[in-house]
Amino acid sequence: MKISQVRKLLKNKLACDVFWDSQTIQYYSVDSSSYQILPKIVVIPNSTADIEETLRICRKYKIPIVPRGAASGLVGSALGSGIILDMKKFDSLKISKDFVTVGAGVTKGRLDAELKKAGMFFPPDPSVGPYCSIGGMIANNASGSHSLKYGSVIDNIKEISFLTVKGDLVKLPKDKKLAKRIFQIAKQIQKNKFPNVSKNSSGYRLDKIQSPADSHKVLVGSEGTLGVLISAKLAIKKIPDKKKLFVLGYTHTKDAIFDCRQYLRVDSSAIEFVDKSTASKFPHRLAKDLSCLLFIEFDSKINKSSKFLKKNNHAKLVLEFDSKEDIAKWWRYRDSALFYSIKTVKKDYKVPHVIEDAVVPVDKLETLFFIIQTIDKIFKTKSIVYGHIGNGNLHVRLAAKNLKKGLIKKIARDYFSQIISHGGSISGEHGDGLARSEFVKQQYGEKNYQLFKRVKSTLDSQNLMNPSKIISTKSTITANLKNY
Ligand SMILES: Cc1cc2nc3c(=O)[nH]c(=O)nc-3n(C[C@H](O)[C@H](O)[C@H](O)COP(=O)(O)OP(=O)(O)OC[C@H]3O[C@@H](n4cnc5c(N)ncnc54)[C@H](O)[C@@H]3O)c2cc1C
């Protein structure tokens, strides 16, 4: 059937918005990554019945479909050439004692605001702040600065309701039959091929499935490849009564790494890193001879930990904040690091961000910085670095004049090979998407990759859900780069 007929069919059958005009198609062809893919149709469902009907048509006419949240993803995982399913209308929210049941389309901003009224919070806090959706956060296994203490989405989720591509509305882990099938696959993983890190958004997280009761975790980080997330039960916590934030300035990065390891021993709720070029764009003047900053926050045992920090540091500058306003202001600086880092790069020096999210064991941080410096030396790039150093997770922005696509691929191969060989993951939080899916097999090895394929065929045997993400058959790292 021709796509024009499918468009008409969807328009006739669905009780929701269906678009294919060029303005809408352009809008949905991009997200926050460096990629662009024009979809053929955009569906904005009002109900699960709309999605079921869309999926029926996708199955019948073999049309790929990509669920989409707020499009804040950084690796093109919400882009596709078939149907884009915008989940923004799935906005239910109900707060219970220690969990919240929330629709996939609810924004993190709205969830935070509602939970705050009840004195509670959902810990994973991506720096994109209020804009991302819960569906996108689950599908990326999102983390954030406070994941150091509180974990990623996968550590804070109790149940997921989703529509399989066959149109069945399933709840995991409640659906015993499917939960058992997933656990049977997870049981067979080669554990030593999973990275030894505290956060990981690459591949399917079968390592987190210890029993059928964990089976819903297969969907966390699955990037829309296994089904359409409808809602989830998320674990919530009481907002800490008090917090204290230290911002330390260093003349040598090696001292910051040393101190980071010390503060891991004293119940820090966040330990973050910002390099000199990024910090130079903060609206706060800092001494020129500083090479980097650490942000260290405590939200429990504050006095004891603060005393330890003041006595044990190699910093040249120590700033200490107690008031809510100051703490919020400095977190805004840190959370805007991506924005500030981009400000440091001239237009024709911009390089698509493909290697920006690796994570290594914390005892390999010196190695990670060395790998980044070596990339700069070999490929004549300048790297800008910030991120979640307490987790061993650093974001890298490369700058270089007119870097050829072939070289971008070469850098990625070189970088990821080294990350994997040092026990790290190619993605700590942003996922595989178009930038990294071709490296998933190398990351996990042949046996685990075959198990990933079994997970995929168990839930999507026709390969219609976000094809070529996570399980990939072709290289997509430099295809579809926007204006490059
Ligand atoms: C400035 C900036 C800072 C960021 N900082 C962080 C950070 O600190 N930590 C972090 O983890 N991430 C960070 N991110 C990445 C990103 O914002 C998050 O991963 C976010 O959770 C994605 O949510 P979204 O709603 O925008 O998803 P989208 O970008 O719309 O989609 C992401 C993936 O989720 C899938 N998806 C979305 N909704 C559904 C659904 N209902 N069912 C099935 N699949 C679905 C999509 O298909 C896609 O694969 C940052 C991004 C930006 C731009």
PDBQT file of the ligand as one rigid body, heavy atoms in Angstrom, charges set to zero:
ROOT
HETATM    1  C1  LIG A 501      20.863  19.885  28.020  1.00  0.00    +0.000 C 
HETATM    2  C2  LIG A 501      20.645  18.408  28.227  1.00  0.00    +0.000 A 
HETATM    3  C3  LIG A 501      21.097  17.823  29.383  1.00  0.00    +0.000 A 
HETATM    4  C4  LIG A 501      20.872  16.449  29.605  1.00  0.00    +0.000 A 
HETATM    5  N1  LIG A 501      21.320  15.905  30.762  1.00  0.00    +0.000 NA
HETATM    6  C5  LIG A 501      21.083  14.604  31.028  1.00  0.00    +0.000 A 
HETATM    7  C6  LIG A 501      21.512  14.037  32.267  1.00  0.00    +0.000 A 
HETATM    8  O1  LIG A 501      22.099  14.694  33.119  1.00  0.00    +0.000 OA
HETATM    9  N2  LIG A 501      21.226  12.732  32.481  1.00  0.00    +0.000 N 
HETATM   10  C7  LIG A 501      20.550  11.978  31.567  1.00  0.00    +0.000 A 
HETATM   11  O2  LIG A 501      20.296  10.806  31.818  1.00  0.00    +0.000 OA
HETATM   12  N3  LIG A 501      20.152  12.489  30.387  1.00  0.00    +0.000 NA
HETATM   13  C8  LIG A 501      20.386  13.770  30.087  1.00  0.00    +0.000 A 
HETATM   14  N4  LIG A 501      19.987  14.305  28.889  1.00  0.00    +0.000 N 
HETATM   15  C9  LIG A 501      19.379  13.417  27.877  1.00  0.00    +0.000 C 
HETATM   16  C10 LIG A 501      17.834  13.376  27.861  1.00  0.00    +0.000 C 
HETATM   17  O3  LIG A 501      17.296  14.601  28.199  1.00  0.00    +0.000 OA
HETATM   18  C11 LIG A 501      17.214  12.390  28.798  1.00  0.00    +0.000 C 
HETATM   19  O4  LIG A 501      17.706  11.122  28.554  1.00  0.00    +0.000 OA
HETATM   20  C12 LIG A 501      15.683  12.366  28.769  1.00  0.00    +0.000 C 
HETATM   21  O5  LIG A 501      15.289  11.482  29.749  1.00  0.00    +0.000 OA
HETATM   22  C13 LIG A 501      14.993  12.010  27.472  1.00  0.00    +0.000 C 
HETATM   23  O6  LIG A 501      13.585  12.242  27.631  1.00  0.00    +0.000 OA
HETATM   24  P1  LIG A 501      12.647  12.730  26.452  1.00  0.00    +0.000 P 
HETATM   25  O7  LIG A 501      11.252  12.740  26.929  1.00  0.00    +0.000 OA
HETATM   26  O8  LIG A 501      13.134  14.001  25.881  1.00  0.00    +0.000 OA
HETATM   27  O9  LIG A 501      12.846  11.544  25.415  1.00  0.00    +0.000 OA
HETATM   28  P2  LIG A 501      12.975  11.570  23.835  1.00  0.00    +0.000 P 
HETATM   29  O10 LIG A 501      14.225  12.276  23.437  1.00  0.00    +0.000 OA
HETATM   30  O11 LIG A 501      11.725  12.018  23.220  1.00  0.00    +0.000 OA
HETATM   31  O12 LIG A 501      13.163  10.007  23.557  1.00  0.00    +0.000 OA
HETATM   32  C14 LIG A 501      14.264   9.314  24.061  1.00  0.00    +0.000 C 
HETATM   33  C15 LIG A 501      14.034   7.816  23.823  1.00  0.00    +0.000 C 
HETATM   34  O13 LIG A 501      12.914   7.393  24.569  1.00  0.00    +0.000 OA
HETATM   35  C16 LIG A 501      11.976   6.733  23.740  1.00  0.00    +0.000 C 
HETATM   36  N5  LIG A 501      10.640   7.018  24.261  1.00  0.00    +0.000 N 
HETATM   37  C17 LIG A 501      10.120   8.218  24.628  1.00  0.00    +0.000 A 
HETATM   38  N6  LIG A 501       8.869   8.054  25.094  1.00  0.00    +0.000 NA
HETATM   39  C18 LIG A 501       8.587   6.728  25.011  1.00  0.00    +0.000 A 
HETATM   40  C19 LIG A 501       7.450   5.929  25.301  1.00  0.00    +0.000 A 
HETATM   41  N7  LIG A 501       6.332   6.441  25.809  1.00  0.00    +0.000 N 
HETATM   42  N8  LIG A 501       7.520   4.596  25.068  1.00  0.00    +0.000 NA
HETATM   43  C20 LIG A 501       8.642   4.031  24.566  1.00  0.00    +0.000 A 
HETATM   44  N9  LIG A 501       9.746   4.731  24.271  1.00  0.00    +0.000 NA
HETATM   45  C21 LIG A 501       9.719   6.069  24.489  1.00  0.00    +0.000 A 
HETATM   46  C22 LIG A 501      12.218   7.298  22.343  1.00  0.00    +0.000 C 
HETATM   47  O14 LIG A 501      11.790   6.411  21.343  1.00  0.00    +0.000 OA
HETATM   48  C23 LIG A 501      13.723   7.455  22.378  1.00  0.00    +0.000 C 
HETATM   49  O15 LIG A 501      14.304   6.232  22.077  1.00  0.00    +0.000 OA
HETATM   50  C24 LIG A 501      20.198  15.661  28.632  1.00  0.00    +0.000 A 
HETATM   51  C25 LIG A 501      19.739  16.276  27.464  1.00  0.00    +0.000 A 
HETATM   52  C26 LIG A 501      19.945  17.636  27.255  1.00  0.00    +0.000 A 
HETATM   53  C27 LIG A 501      19.418  18.248  25.992  1.00  0.00    +0.000 C 
ENDROOT
TORSDOF 0
